[in-house]
Amino acid sequence: MRIPKREGVLRAADKVAEILPPTPLLPVEIAGVSCWVKAESLQPIGAFKIRGAWNRISAIPEGERARGVIGVSSGNHAQGVAWAARRLGMQATIVMPSDAPRIKLDNVRALGAQIVTYERNVGDRDAIARELQEKSGATIVHAFADPWVIEGQGSAAIEAEAQLAEHGLPAPTRFIAPCGGGGLSAGLALACPEAEIVPVEPVGWDTIGRSMATGELLAANKDAPKTICDCLLAPAAQAINLNVLRNRAAPGLTVSDTEIREAVRFLFTHARLVVEPGAAAGVAAALAGKVPLDEGTVIMVTGGNVDPHMFAELVGQA
């Protein structure tokens, strides 16, 4: 497999900049420290996944595009793949869990993609995607274990570095990022090799953290607890992400649903952002004092595709 590199991140940043404006880099104060929030929730699909999907799908040779693309996702990557495919005139098929948030299922359909559902924790979504590929010859666009996807996600860090420079500040010292399969964290690590990378996972779903700690590629625990962070439930770690993150990120940082809820309310109150639970994992870690902060810290807020009723319940809780 092609190895993701910083040069690829820089190329991806140029490609993304051609079609999308930079997302805002918003100042926030946490525990008396001024730092920054990168509001990827304001992307056209409401999530950072548009970066990797566009970088991957636009790299498919013209002669192969007629066969379409296949994505596997609980919703945000699905929307990124559907958006990029529609822009390029390609057919997209997305393998999604049947219990994915309704808003994400509806958004994917609205973008013209076909959805194939499976039962989470029962069906093998990657096996389903491979079966579909054998029938159609379509290109599988993996949500996180793909070099072009990783490089595309890293374009967010290139943007953030330029935005800090506009404020007269040096390069980012630290990125705190919600983590599912590690595609974003790996991309950030490639983009800014001098910055500390802090992946944050839900309690009981720390597949990347446990894999980094043991040096083995681990799957999610079968008895992993339920969580409101549907966008961070990767079934297993992949080598391509671990190879980038090894020696670049400290393993083992997790946050609870209670801490996530507080972070969602904080972002709504202090940054006027509507975010889905998993997207607030980095902010949750910062608010809980689990990671140091300084004026060069950039916290990734990765998505805003949240059911309105769920969001009202989250922000309404005291």
Summary of the structure (lengths in Angstrom):
residues: 318
radius of gyration: 17.9
end to end distance: 48.3
largest distance: 56.4
contacts: 1235
relative contact order: 0.17
helix: 46%
strand: 17%
